[in-house]
């Protein structure tokens, strides 16, 4: 957008937003619509739908965040994906470019896990400082904005069922499940200036026609069109600076030509996903904040959550053709409500998620070889596939930390992502895989193959909300307890993970936060 508004590096009246995904992109547009001037700094390139290819590995290599990261702790990623703990996008639109489109709301108890579950040994559970009732109006706004098929807020009809949906739904009903949904943030008919889904099936490679909601072609260009927002892609933020009183006053970044630039700011909002956001605060340590910016609690980077996940494929007697149609098939929600008789707190979704052949081969058995592996792949067109998505408990030791010696291409310490699942998380995934097997065998599956979990695409916690400053990093508005004009605007502000995919909640919180920031700026409180 060559004629977009440009702000001076010395303009200290702007809100600087780090990241342009579900949190940052939405926040920029919501602020812009209220007349607030914003500079959006995005580390990645500005792709367009013309850059998207219906090819899993081509798009993985093109848009994924592949800067070095280190997997540590007890999770399987240390063996399977040692340098890819998380699977997110580095580009304008962030992970809304490749997300599957599942848009689910949290339940009431998800905001009160400490009250509901009590103290859990080995976990650091905490109540959110907000309730479902407070967030519900913003969920409505988010569903309308995103065009969630089948939601009252959007008025869109449900996504038409494909064969993968029908196979999973039939199995689910045979084993007694009744709450089977398909909450897809993709247009089931023409909506909001975007076309209806054409059932192409390469949703996680970027939607070439723009039917699936992404900030890349909704929030960001609309924000720019107001004249109040400047987008600066290929701008990797290094540090947030502050004045002698501890107020954030500028953001240091490297531009696309490798030059260091300092953008002055009135307010700083960080939405770089749950690895980069705490990493940035830790890299912004100073004399006033020796342990990292806004880290008087010591909670920055802690309580990392990425859902308790597992995956499996089932081989059926007849062809399923799971790859035909929207990537998300039936989502079984019967195991989400709290029921401790199952042996765990929290719950999970069974999400039918189609993989194309290249990803199926890679994820079914990383490094797989031999007759057993090949015979399964020969039956690819007979496969159905599930992703178990369950709540994982906040644990203080699950964390994002800085490598003591190794630096990346920007001269920043490489992040170490340490994760060891709580035994409650392991019980959830084990239960989910058993139920998937029952569901599949109920409709005649001849073989069910459990797979290791994929690299984390749902990254939460690490800058969590808390009522008390000592328990977290930000308050109920995502505002840092220690730095009044610093906000966290992504999933890192989550206090619990719930079982729901996080994107809808990130968007709802961003809409709410923009309302708060704009009001506070108008009242000269920021």
C-alpha positions as CSV (number, residue, x, y, z in Angstrom):
1,X,0.0,0.0,0.0
2,X,2.3,2.7,-1.3
3,X,0.2,5.7,-0.3
4,X,-0.5,4.6,3.3
5,X,-0.1,7.2,6.1
6,X,3.5,7.5,7.4
7,X,4.4,8.7,10.9
8,X,7.7,10.2,12.0
9,X,10.0,8.1,14.1
10,X,9.8,11.0,16.5
11,X,6.1,11.1,16.8
12,X,5.4,10.2,20.4
13,X,1.7,10.5,20.1
14,X,1.3,7.1,18.4
15,X,0.3,3.7,19.7
16,X,3.0,1.2,18.7
17,X,1.6,-2.3,18.1
18,X,4.1,-5.2,17.9
19,X,2.6,-7.9,15.7
20,X,-0.3,-8.0,13.2
21,X,-2.1,-11.3,13.9
22,X,-5.3,-12.0,15.7
23,X,-4.4,-9.7,18.6
24,X,-2.3,-6.9,16.9
25,X,-4.2,-6.7,13.6
26,X,-7.6,-6.6,15.3
27,X,-6.4,-4.0,17.9
28,X,-5.0,-1.8,15.1
29,X,-8.2,-1.7,13.3
30,X,-10.4,-1.2,16.3
31,X,-8.2,1.7,17.5
32,X,-8.0,3.2,14.0
33,X,-11.8,3.1,13.7
34,X,-11.8,5.3,16.9
35,X,-9.3,7.7,15.4
36,X,-6.2,6.5,17.2
37,X,-2.9,6.8,15.4
38,X,-1.0,3.5,15.3
39,X,2.3,2.1,14.0
40,X,2.2,-1.6,13.5
41,X,5.6,-3.3,13.5
42,X,5.5,-6.8,12.0
43,X,8.6,-9.0,11.9
44,X,7.6,-10.9,8.8
45,X,6.9,-10.1,5.2
46,X,3.7,-8.7,3.7
47,X,2.4,-11.7,1.8
48,X,-0.8,-11.5,-0.3
49,X,-3.2,-14.3,-1.3
50,X,-1.3,-14.3,-4.7
51,X,1.7,-15.7,-2.7
52,X,-0.3,-18.6,-1.4
53,X,0.2,-22.0,-2.9
54,X,-2.0,-25.1,-2.4
55,X,1.1,-27.0,-1.3
56,X,1.7,-27.9,2.4
57,X,5.5,-27.9,2.5
58,X,5.9,-25.0,0.1
59,X,3.8,-22.8,2.3
60,X,5.3,-24.2,5.5
61,X,8.7,-23.1,4.3
62,X,7.5,-19.8,3.0
63,X,5.4,-18.4,5.9
64,X,6.4,-20.3,9.1
65,X,8.4,-18.7,11.9
66,X,11.6,-20.7,11.4
67,X,14.1,-18.5,13.4
68,X,15.9,-20.8,15.8
69,X,14.1,-21.8,19.0
70,X,15.0,-24.6,21.4
71,X,12.6,-27.2,22.8
72,X,13.4,-28.2,26.3
73,X,11.8,-30.0,29.2
74,X,9.9,-33.3,29.3
75,X,7.7,-33.0,26.3
76,X,8.2,-35.1,23.2
77,X,9.3,-32.1,21.1
78,X,12.8,-32.4,22.4
79,X,13.1,-35.5,20.2
80,X,10.6,-34.9,17.4
81,X,10.9,-31.1,16.9
82,X,13.9,-29.9,18.8
83,X,14.1,-26.5,17.1
84,X,10.4,-26.1,16.2
85,X,8.5,-26.0,19.5
86,X,5.8,-23.8,18.0
87,X,4.2,-23.7,14.5
88,X,3.3,-20.2,13.8
89,X,3.5,-17.7,10.9
90,X,6.0,-14.9,10.4
91,X,4.2,-12.5,8.2
92,X,1.5,-9.8,8.2
93,X,-1.6,-11.4,9.6
94,X,0.4,-13.7,11.8
95,X,-1.0,-17.1,12.5
96,X,-4.5,-16.0,11.2
97,X,-2.9,-16.8,7.8
98,X,-2.5,-20.5,8.5
99,X,-5.0,-21.1,11.3
100,X,-7.6,-23.8,10.7
101,X,-10.5,-21.4,11.4
102,X,-11.9,-23.1,14.6
103,X,-13.7,-20.3,16.6
104,X,-14.8,-21.6,20.0
105,X,-15.8,-19.7,23.2
106,X,-14.4,-20.4,26.6
107,X,-16.9,-21.7,29.2
108,X,-17.7,-20.0,32.5
109,X,-15.5,-22.2,34.6
110,X,-12.5,-21.6,32.3
111,X,-12.2,-18.1,33.9
112,X,-12.3,-19.5,37.4
113,X,-10.0,-22.5,37.4
114,X,-8.5,-21.9,40.8
115,X,-11.9,-21.5,42.4
116,X,-13.3,-24.5,40.5
117,X,-10.4,-26.9,40.6
118,X,-8.8,-25.8,43.9
119,X,-5.1,-26.0,44.4
120,X,-3.5,-28.6,42.1
121,X,-0.1,-30.0,43.1
122,X,2.5,-29.2,40.4
123,X,0.3,-26.6,38.7
124,X,0.0,-22.8,39.1
125,X,-3.7,-22.4,38.3
126,X,-5.3,-19.0,38.8
127,X,-8.6,-17.3,38.2
128,X,-8.9,-14.7,35.5
129,X,-9.7,-11.2,36.7
130,X,-12.6,-11.2,34.2
131,X,-15.7,-13.4,33.8
132,X,-17.5,-15.0,30.8
133,X,-20.3,-12.5,31.4
134,X,-17.9,-9.6,30.9
135,X,-16.5,-11.1,27.7
136,X,-19.7,-12.4,26.1
137,X,-20.6,-9.1,24.3
138,X,-17.1,-9.1,22.8
139,X,-17.4,-12.7,21.7
140,X,-20.6,-11.6,19.8
141,X,-18.6,-8.8,18.2
142,X,-15.7,-11.1,17.4
143,X,-18.0,-13.7,15.8
144,X,-19.7,-11.1,13.7
145,X,-16.3,-9.6,12.6
146,X,-14.8,-12.9,11.7
147,X,-17.9,-14.4,10.0
148,X,-18.2,-17.5,12.1
149,X,-20.4,-19.9,10.2
150,X,-23.4,-21.0,12.2
151,X,-23.2,-18.3,14.9
152,X,-26.1,-16.1,15.8
153,X,-23.8,-13.0,15.7
154,X,-22.8,-13.5,12.1
155,X,-26.1,-14.8,10.8
156,X,-24.2,-17.1,8.5
157,X,-25.5,-20.6,8.0
158,X,-23.3,-23.6,9.1
159,X,-20.6,-24.8,6.7
160,X,-22.0,-27.5,4.6
161,X,-20.8,-31.0,5.7
162,X,-18.1,-32.8,3.7
163,X,-17.6,-36.5,3.8
164,X,-14.9,-36.2,6.6
165,X,-17.5,-34.5,8.7
166,X,-20.2,-37.1,8.0
167,X,-17.9,-40.0,8.9
168,X,-16.8,-38.5,12.2
169,X,-20.4,-37.4,13.0
170,X,-21.7,-40.9,12.4
171,X,-19.1,-42.4,14.7
172,X,-19.7,-39.8,17.3
173,X,-23.5,-40.4,17.4
174,X,-23.0,-44.2,17.5
175,X,-21.0,-43.9,20.7
176,X,-23.5,-41.5,22.3
177,X,-22.1,-38.1,21.6
178,X,-24.6,-35.4,20.8
179,X,-22.8,-32.0,20.9
180,X,-21.2,-32.0,17.4
181,X,-20.4,-28.6,16.0
182,X,-18.4,-27.0,13.2
183,X,-17.6,-23.4,14.3
184,X,-15.6,-22.2,11.3
185,X,-14.6,-18.6,10.8
186,X,-14.9,-19.0,7.1
187,X,-17.8,-17.7,5.0
188,X,-20.5,-20.2,4.3
189,X,-21.9,-17.6,1.9
190,X,-20.7,-14.2,0.6
191,X,-20.1,-12.1,3.7
192,X,-18.4,-8.8,4.6
193,X,-17.0,-8.3,1.1
194,X,-15.4,-11.7,1.0
195,X,-16.5,-14.7,-1.1
196,X,-18.0,-17.9,0.2
197,X,-15.7,-20.9,0.9
198,X,-15.1,-22.9,-2.2
199,X,-14.1,-26.1,-0.3
200,X,-10.6,-26.0,-1.7
201,X,-9.1,-27.6,1.4
202,X,-5.8,-25.9,1.8
203,X,-7.0,-23.6,4.6
204,X,-3.7,-24.0,6.6
205,X,-1.7,-22.9,3.7
206,X,-3.5,-19.5,3.5
207,X,-6.9,-19.0,1.9
208,X,-6.3,-18.0,-1.7
209,X,-9.8,-16.6,-2.1
210,X,-10.1,-14.9,1.3
211,X,-13.1,-16.7,2.5
212,X,-11.5,-17.7,5.8
213,X,-11.0,-14.8,8.2
214,X,-7.5,-13.4,8.5
215,X,-6.3,-10.0,9.6
216,X,-4.0,-10.0,6.5
217,X,-6.9,-9.0,4.3
218,X,-9.5,-7.8,6.7
219,X,-8.4,-5.9,9.8
220,X,-5.0,-4.6,8.6
221,X,-6.1,-3.1,5.2
222,X,-9.2,-1.6,6.9
223,X,-7.0,-0.1,9.5
224,X,-4.7,1.4,6.9
225,X,-7.7,2.7,4.9
226,X,-8.7,5.0,7.8
227,X,-5.4,7.0,7.4
228,X,-4.6,6.4,11.1
229,X,-2.4,3.4,10.7
230,X,1.1,2.7,9.3
231,X,2.1,-0.9,8.7
232,X,5.8,-1.6,8.7
233,X,6.5,-5.2,7.7
234,X,10.0,-6.8,8.1
235,X,10.5,-4.8,11.3
236,X,11.8,-7.1,14.0
237,X,11.4,-5.5,17.4
238,X,14.5,-5.7,19.7
239,X,13.5,-3.8,22.8
240,X,10.9,-1.6,24.4
241,X,12.4,1.5,26.0
242,X,11.2,3.6,28.9
243,X,11.7,6.9,30.6
244,X,13.1,7.6,34.1
245,X,9.7,7.1,35.6
246,X,9.3,3.6,34.0
247,X,6.8,4.6,31.3
248,X,7.3,3.0,27.9
249,X,8.4,5.7,25.4
250,X,9.8,3.9,22.4
251,X,10.3,0.7,20.5
252,X,13.7,-0.2,19.0
253,X,13.5,-2.4,15.9
254,X,15.5,-3.6,12.9
255,X,13.9,-2.6,9.6
256,X,13.9,-4.6,6.3
257,X,17.2,-3.1,5.3
258,X,18.9,-4.1,8.5
259,X,18.9,-0.6,10.0
260,X,18.1,0.0,13.7
261,X,15.2,2.4,14.2
262,X,13.6,3.8,17.3
263,X,9.9,4.6,17.1
264,X,8.7,6.9,19.8
265,X,5.4,5.9,21.4
266,X,2.6,7.1,23.7
267,X,1.4,3.5,24.3
268,X,3.0,0.2,23.4
269,X,0.9,-2.9,22.8
270,X,2.7,-6.3,22.4
271,X,1.1,-9.0,20.3
272,X,3.9,-11.2,19.1
273,X,2.6,-14.5,20.2
274,X,3.4,-16.2,23.5
275,X,7.0,-16.9,22.7
276,X,8.1,-13.6,21.2
277,X,6.1,-11.4,23.5
278,X,7.7,-12.5,26.8
279,X,11.0,-12.7,25.0
280,X,10.7,-9.1,24.1
281,X,9.9,-8.1,27.7
282,X,12.9,-10.1,29.0
283,X,15.1,-8.5,26.3
284,X,13.9,-5.1,27.5
285,X,15.5,-5.4,31.0
286,X,17.1,-2.2,32.3
287,X,18.3,-0.7,35.5
288,X,14.8,0.0,36.6
289,X,13.5,-3.4,35.5
290,X,16.6,-5.7,36.0
291,X,14.6,-9.0,35.5
292,X,12.8,-7.8,32.4
293,X,10.2,-5.1,31.6
294,X,7.0,-5.4,33.7
295,X,8.5,-8.4,35.5
296,X,8.4,-7.4,39.2
297,X,6.3,-10.6,39.7
298,X,8.9,-12.9,38.1
299,X,6.0,-14.2,36.0
300,X,7.1,-13.0,32.5
301,X,7.7,-16.0,30.4
302,X,6.2,-18.4,32.9
303,X,3.0,-20.5,32.8
304,X,3.4,-21.4,29.2
305,X,0.4,-23.3,27.9
306,X,-0.1,-24.9,24.4
307,X,-3.0,-27.2,25.1
308,X,-2.9,-30.9,25.9
309,X,-2.9,-32.3,22.4
310,X,-2.7,-35.6,20.6
311,X,-3.5,-36.8,17.1
312,X,-4.6,-40.0,15.3
313,X,-5.6,-41.3,11.9
314,X,-8.2,-44.0,11.4
315,X,-8.3,-46.2,8.3
316,X,-11.8,-47.1,7.0
317,X,-13.1,-49.8,4.7
318,X,-14.2,-47.3,2.1
319,X,-12.7,-44.0,0.9
320,X,-13.2,-40.9,3.1
321,X,-11.3,-38.2,1.0
322,X,-10.7,-36.1,4.1
323,X,-8.8,-33.5,2.1
324,X,-11.9,-32.5,0.1
325,X,-13.6,-29.5,1.6
326,X,-12.9,-27.1,4.5
327,X,-10.1,-28.4,6.7
328,X,-12.2,-28.7,9.9
329,X,-14.7,-31.5,9.9
330,X,-16.9,-32.4,12.8
331,X,-15.8,-31.0,16.2
332,X,-17.1,-33.2,19.1
333,X,-17.7,-31.1,22.2
334,X,-19.3,-33.6,24.6
335,X,-16.0,-34.1,26.5
336,X,-15.5,-30.4,27.2
337,X,-17.7,-30.0,30.3
338,X,-16.1,-30.5,33.7
339,X,-16.5,-34.1,34.9
340,X,-13.8,-35.3,37.3
341,X,-15.2,-38.9,37.3
342,X,-13.0,-39.3,34.1
343,X,-9.9,-38.8,36.3
344,X,-8.9,-35.3,35.3
345,X,-10.0,-31.7,35.6
346,X,-10.8,-29.7,32.5
347,X,-12.0,-31.3,29.2
348,X,-11.2,-31.6,25.5
349,X,-12.5,-31.3,22.0
350,X,-12.2,-34.0,19.4
351,X,-11.5,-31.9,16.3
352,X,-11.7,-33.5,12.9
353,X,-8.8,-31.9,11.1
354,X,-7.8,-32.9,7.6
355,X,-4.2,-33.2,6.6
356,X,-3.0,-33.6,3.1
357,X,-0.7,-36.4,2.2
358,X,2.7,-34.7,2.8
359,X,1.8,-33.6,6.4
360,X,0.2,-37.0,7.1
361,X,3.4,-38.7,6.1
362,X,5.5,-36.3,8.2
363,X,3.4,-36.2,11.3
364,X,2.1,-39.8,11.5
365,X,5.5,-41.0,12.4
366,X,8.3,-38.4,12.3
367,X,11.2,-40.0,10.4
368,X,8.9,-43.0,9.6
369,X,10.0,-45.8,7.4
370,X,9.2,-49.4,6.6
371,X,6.3,-51.6,5.6
372,X,4.0,-50.7,8.5
373,X,4.3,-47.0,7.8
374,X,4.0,-47.3,4.0
375,X,1.0,-49.6,4.2
376,X,-0.8,-47.0,6.2
377,X,0.0,-44.2,3.8
378,X,-1.2,-46.4,0.9
379,X,-4.7,-46.0,2.5
380,X,-4.5,-42.2,2.7
381,X,-7.8,-41.7,0.9
382,X,-9.5,-44.0,3.4
383,X,-8.3,-42.0,6.4
384,X,-10.1,-39.8,8.9
385,X,-8.0,-37.7,11.2
386,X,-8.5,-36.2,14.7
387,X,-6.7,-33.6,16.7
388,X,-7.4,-33.8,20.5
389,X,-7.4,-30.3,21.9
390,X,-7.6,-30.2,25.7
391,X,-7.0,-27.9,28.6
392,X,-3.4,-27.9,29.9
393,X,-2.7,-26.6,33.3
394,X,-0.5,-23.5,33.9
395,X,2.8,-24.5,35.4
396,X,5.4,-22.0,36.5
397,X,8.3,-24.1,35.3
398,X,6.8,-24.2,31.7
399,X,8.5,-21.2,30.4
400,X,10.1,-19.0,27.8
401,X,13.7,-18.1,28.8
402,X,16.7,-16.6,27.0
403,X,19.7,-18.7,26.0
404,X,22.7,-17.6,28.0
405,X,25.1,-17.5,25.0
406,X,23.4,-18.4,21.7
407,X,22.2,-15.4,19.6
408,X,19.9,-15.2,16.6
409,X,20.4,-13.2,13.3
410,X,19.3,-10.0,15.1
411,X,21.8,-10.4,18.0
412,X,19.1,-11.4,20.4
413,X,19.4,-14.5,22.7
414,X,17.6,-17.5,21.2
415,X,14.4,-18.4,23.1
416,X,14.3,-21.7,25.0
417,X,10.7,-23.1,25.2
418,X,10.6,-25.4,28.2
419,X,7.5,-27.6,28.6
420,X,6.7,-30.6,30.7
421,X,3.1,-31.7,30.8
422,X,1.2,-32.2,34.0
423,X,-0.1,-35.7,34.7
424,X,-3.6,-34.2,34.3
425,X,-2.7,-33.1,30.7
426,X,-1.5,-36.6,29.9
427,X,-4.8,-38.2,31.2
428,X,-6.8,-35.8,29.0
429,X,-5.0,-36.8,25.8
430,X,-5.0,-40.5,26.7
431,X,-8.8,-40.3,27.2
432,X,-9.2,-38.5,24.0
433,X,-7.4,-41.1,22.0
434,X,-9.4,-43.9,23.5
435,X,-12.6,-42.1,22.7
436,X,-11.5,-41.4,19.1
437,X,-10.7,-45.1,18.7
438,X,-14.2,-46.1,19.9
439,X,-15.8,-43.5,17.6
440,X,-13.8,-44.7,14.6
441,X,-14.4,-48.4,15.2
442,X,-18.1,-47.7,15.6
443,X,-18.2,-46.9,11.9
444,X,-16.0,-49.8,10.9
445,X,-12.4,-48.4,11.0
446,X,-10.0,-51.3,10.5
447,X,-6.9,-49.5,11.9
448,X,-6.3,-46.6,14.2
449,X,-2.8,-45.0,14.5
450,X,-1.9,-42.7,17.3
451,X,0.5,-39.9,16.3
452,X,2.7,-37.7,18.4
453,X,1.4,-34.1,18.9
454,X,2.3,-31.6,16.3
455,X,4.5,-28.5,17.0
456,X,2.4,-26.1,19.2
457,X,0.1,-23.9,17.2
458,X,-1.9,-22.7,20.3
459,X,0.5,-20.7,22.4
460,X,-0.8,-19.1,25.6
461,X,0.2,-17.8,29.0
462,X,3.7,-16.3,29.6
463,X,2.3,-12.8,30.4
464,X,-0.8,-13.8,32.2
465,X,-3.7,-11.7,33.5
466,X,-4.1,-11.5,37.3
467,X,-6.0,-9.6,39.9
468,X,-3.0,-9.2,42.1
469,X,0.3,-7.8,40.6
470,X,2.3,-10.6,42.3
471,X,0.5,-13.4,40.5
472,X,0.9,-12.3,36.9
473,X,2.0,-9.6,34.4
474,X,-1.2,-7.7,33.3
475,X,-4.5,-6.7,34.7
476,X,-8.0,-7.3,33.4
477,X,-7.4,-5.0,30.4
478,X,-4.1,-6.6,29.4
479,X,-2.4,-3.6,30.9
480,X,1.0,-4.3,32.6
481,X,0.8,-4.0,36.4
482,X,4.2,-2.3,36.4
483,X,4.0,-0.1,33.3
484,X,0.8,1.8,32.9
485,X,1.1,2.4,29.1
486,X,2.3,-1.1,28.2
487,X,-0.3,-3.6,27.1
488,X,-0.2,-7.3,26.1
489,X,-2.7,-8.0,23.3
490,X,-2.2,-11.6,22.3
491,X,-2.7,-15.1,23.8
492,X,0.1,-14.6,26.2
493,X,-2.3,-12.8,28.5
494,X,-4.4,-15.9,29.0
495,X,-4.6,-17.1,32.6
496,X,-5.9,-20.5,31.7
497,X,-5.9,-22.3,28.3
498,X,-9.4,-23.8,28.4
499,X,-10.0,-26.5,25.8
500,X,-11.1,-24.1,23.2
501,X,-8.9,-22.9,20.3
502,X,-7.6,-19.5,21.4
503,X,-8.2,-17.2,18.3
504,X,-11.8,-16.2,19.0
505,X,-10.9,-15.2,22.6
506,X,-7.8,-13.3,21.4
507,X,-10.0,-11.3,19.0
508,X,-12.7,-10.7,21.7
509,X,-10.1,-9.4,24.1
510,X,-8.5,-7.2,21.5
511,X,-11.8,-5.5,20.7
512,X,-12.4,-5.0,24.4
513,X,-8.9,-3.7,25.0
514,X,-9.1,-1.2,22.1
515,X,-12.3,0.2,23.6
516,X,-10.4,0.6,26.9
517,X,-7.2,2.2,25.4
518,X,-9.1,4.6,23.2
519,X,-11.2,5.7,26.2
520,X,-8.2,6.1,28.5
521,X,-6.3,8.1,25.9
522,X,-9.3,10.4,25.4
523,X,-9.5,10.9,29.2
524,X,-5.7,11.6,29.2
525,X,-5.1,8.6,31.5
526,X,-2.6,7.3,29.0
